[in-house]
Amino acid sequence: MPECHTIPCLLSPWSEWSDCSVTCGKGMRTRQRMLKSAAELGDCNEELEQAEKCMLPECPIDCELTEWSQWSECNTSCGKGHMIRTRMIKIEPQFGGTACPETVQRTKCRVRKCLRGAGMEKRRWKEAR
């Protein structure tokens, strides 16, 4: 006669799944159960922990920009004008990431004073003589 004193594994119910291991994107979650029977009563080959992949909404991606360019030349050869500088978008914002700030800046510049019309007329008159 075969021996009849083997006791089947006594296991607790599975726990609830843990939270996902990440706050956004792809991660893992686990659950466990406990062995209720004493180990010396027999081998238990049942798994005590399970893991599975979990997916939360995509992680926000913030806008990313290049460094500012050098300031341009003043747009006038005399008097008041302006200069600009620019930067490019390297990564567009996605999934609620931070929006891009300005990519063009403008500032005033002043080059030597322009000769007034009256001064030009006097010079032309002298040259004509």
Secondary structure, 3 states (H helix, E strand, C coil): CCCCCCCCCCECCCCCCCCCCCCCCEEEEEEECCECCCHHHCCCCCCCEEEEEEECCCCCECCEECCCCCCCCCCCCCEEEEEEEECCEEECCECCCCCCCCCEEEEEEEECCCCCHHHHHHHHHHHHC
